[in-house]
C-alpha cells in the first residue's frame, strides 16, 4: 500500500515503535506543510492511505476529488473536524480516528503555567546574554487555578494544581460543574465570579 504521512515537523514518525507496523509498505513522509491545493494534490496523488498528524492539513472536498487512489485516512487523536467526512463518505474513503491522550496537553499546560509564573523563558534569555536573575518569580502555593471545563485534560490539571497546594476553581457547563463537585473540586458560584478570578490570578485550560 502507498502511504503518505504529511506534516511530520519534528521528523519523529519514523522513530516511533508503531512505525514498524508499516514495514513492507511504500511510505512517504513530508516534513513541511503545504497549503496550495495543486501542491497538496501532487504530493498525495499516489496515496492509497493518508496518515494525518492532528489537524495540521485540512482535507477538503476539492482535495479529495483529486485523489482517485485514496482509500483510507487515519487520524491521530480523536478530532477530525479538518476532514470533510461527508465527502469521504460520498467517495468511499474510510476515516479512522484514535482516542488520543490527555496527558501531553495537561503536562504542556502545567509547563506553560510554571514558565509564566517563574519567567523561565525570559531568564533563559538573560542567562544566554550573561545576565543573572533579572526577574522575581511568583509561587503557586495558595494562588487560584481557574479551569474552564472538567474533562480528561481539565481533571488532570486540577490534580496538578492540588499537588502544588493551589485553590482549584472550576466553571463550565452543568455536567462539567457536577463532575467537578463529585470529585471534591470547588465550583464557582457564577460565571462572573470565575471570570473575575481568571483575570487576576488564575489560568484556564480546556
C-alpha positions in Angstrom: 0.0 0.0 0.0 1.2 3.5 -0.8 1.0 5.5 2.4 1.6 9.3 2.7 2.3 10.9 6.1 2.3 14.8 5.9 3.3 17.4 8.4 5.9 15.5 10.4 7.5 18.7 11.5 9.8 17.1 14.1 10.8 14.1 11.9 9.6 11.8 14.7 7.2 9.4 13.0 9.9 7.0 11.7 11.3 6.8 15.2 8.1 5.6 16.8 7.6 2.0 17.8 4.3 2.0 15.8 6.1 2.8 12.6 7.4 -0.8 12.4 3.8 -1.8 11.6 4.3 -0.1 8.2 7.1 -2.4 7.1 6.6 -3.7 3.6 4.5 -0.7 2.6 5.6 2.2 0.4 5.7 5.1 2.9 6.4 8.7 2.0 6.8 11.2 4.8 6.7 15.0 4.4 8.3 17.3 6.9 6.9 20.6 5.6 3.4 22.0 5.4 1.6 22.7 2.1 -1.4 24.8 1.8 -1.7 25.2 -2.0 -4.3 22.8 -3.5 -2.2 21.9 -6.5 0.8 21.2 -4.4 -1.2 19.1 -2.0 -2.8 17.0 -4.7 0.6 16.5 -6.4 2.1 15.3 -3.1 -0.9 13.0 -2.3 -1.6 11.9 -5.8 -0.4 8.3 -5.5 -1.6 7.8 -1.9 -3.9 4.9 -1.1 -3.7 5.9 2.6 -3.1 9.2 4.4 -1.9 9.2 8.0 -2.6 12.6 9.4 -0.9 14.2 12.4 -3.5 16.0 14.4 -5.3 18.8 12.5 -2.3 20.2 10.6 -3.6 19.8 7.0 -7.3 20.4 6.1 -8.6 17.6 3.9 -11.2 19.3 1.8 -13.7 18.0 -0.8 -11.7 19.8 -3.5 -8.6 17.9 -2.5 -10.3 14.6 -2.1 -11.7 14.7 -5.6 -8.2 14.9 -6.9 -7.0 11.8 -5.1 -8.5 8.9 -7.1 -6.4 6.2 -5.3 -7.2 7.2 -1.8 -9.0 4.5 0.2 -8.4 5.3 3.9 -7.5 8.2 6.2 -6.0 7.5 9.6 -6.1 10.4 12.0 -4.0 10.7 15.2 -6.2 11.9 18.1 -9.9 11.9 18.3 -10.8 15.0 16.4 -11.4 15.1 12.6 -13.0 18.5 12.1 -10.4 19.3 9.5 -11.5 16.3 7.3 -14.6 16.6 5.1 -16.3 13.5 6.4 -19.3 13.9 4.1 -17.1 14.0 1.0 -15.1 11.0 2.3 -18.4 9.1 2.7 -19.5 10.0 -0.8 -16.2 9.0 -2.3 -16.0 5.7 -0.4 -13.0 6.8 1.7 -12.8 5.3 5.2 -11.8 7.7 8.0 -10.3 6.2 11.2 -9.6 8.2 14.4 -7.9 7.4 17.6 -8.8 8.1 21.2 -5.9 10.5 21.9 -4.3 11.0 25.3 -4.9 13.9 27.7 -1.6 13.7 29.4 0.5 15.5 26.8 -1.8 18.5 26.8 -2.1 18.6 30.6 1.6 18.4 31.1 2.2 21.1 28.5 -0.4 23.3 30.2 1.4 22.9 33.5 4.8 23.6 31.9 3.4 26.9 30.5 2.0 27.8 33.9 5.3 27.3 35.6 7.2 29.0 32.8 4.9 32.1 33.0 4.9 32.4 36.8 8.6 31.9 37.1 9.6 33.9 34.0 11.6 30.9 32.8 11.8 31.9 29.0 13.0 35.5 30.0 15.5 34.2 32.4 16.9 31.7 29.9 17.5 34.5 27.5 19.0 36.6 30.3 21.4 33.7 31.1 22.4 33.4 27.5 23.2 37.1 27.4 25.3 36.8 30.6 22.7 38.4 32.9 21.7 36.7 36.1 18.3 36.8 37.8 16.6 39.9 36.4 13.0 39.0 37.4 11.3 37.8 40.6 9.2 34.7 40.2 5.8 34.0 41.8 5.0 30.9 43.7 1.9 28.8 43.0 1.0 27.7 46.6 -2.1 29.5 47.8 -3.0 31.0 44.4 -6.1 30.2 42.5 -6.1 28.0 39.4 -9.2 28.5 37.3 -10.1 25.7 35.0 -12.8 26.0 32.3 -14.1 22.5 31.7 -13.5 19.5 33.8 -12.9 16.8 31.2 -10.0 14.5 30.7 -7.5 17.3 30.4 -9.1 19.7 33.0 -9.3 17.0 35.6 -5.6 16.2 35.2 -4.6 19.9 35.5 -6.8 20.2 38.6 -4.8 17.4 40.2 -1.5 19.1 39.3 -2.9 22.3 40.9 -3.8 20.4 44.1 -0.3 18.9 44.2 1.1 22.4 44.3 -1.4 23.3 47.0 -3.4 25.8 44.9 -7.0 26.6 45.2 -8.7 25.0 42.2 -11.8 26.6 40.9 -13.9 25.1 38.1 -16.5 26.5 35.7 -18.2 25.1 32.7 -21.5 23.5 31.6 -23.8 21.9 34.1 -22.2 18.4 33.5 -18.8 19.8 34.0 -19.7 21.5 37.2 -21.3 18.3 38.5 -18.3 16.2 37.7 -16.0 18.6 39.5 -18.3 18.7 42.5 -18.4 14.9 42.6 -14.6 14.9 42.6 -14.5 17.3 45.5 -13.3 20.3 43.4 -14.6 23.7 44.2 -17.1 25.1 41.7 -17.5 28.8 41.0 -20.9 30.1 42.1 -21.4 32.0 38.9 -19.6 32.6 35.7 -18.9 36.2 36.6 -17.0 35.1 39.7 -15.0 32.6 37.7 -14.2 35.3 35.1 -13.0 37.8 37.6 -10.8 35.2 39.3 -9.4 34.2 35.9 -8.5 37.7 35.0 -6.5 38.4 38.2 -4.8 35.2 39.3 -5.8 32.1 37.5 -5.1 30.0 34.4 -7.6 28.2 32.3 -7.4 25.1 30.3 -9.9 23.1 28.2 
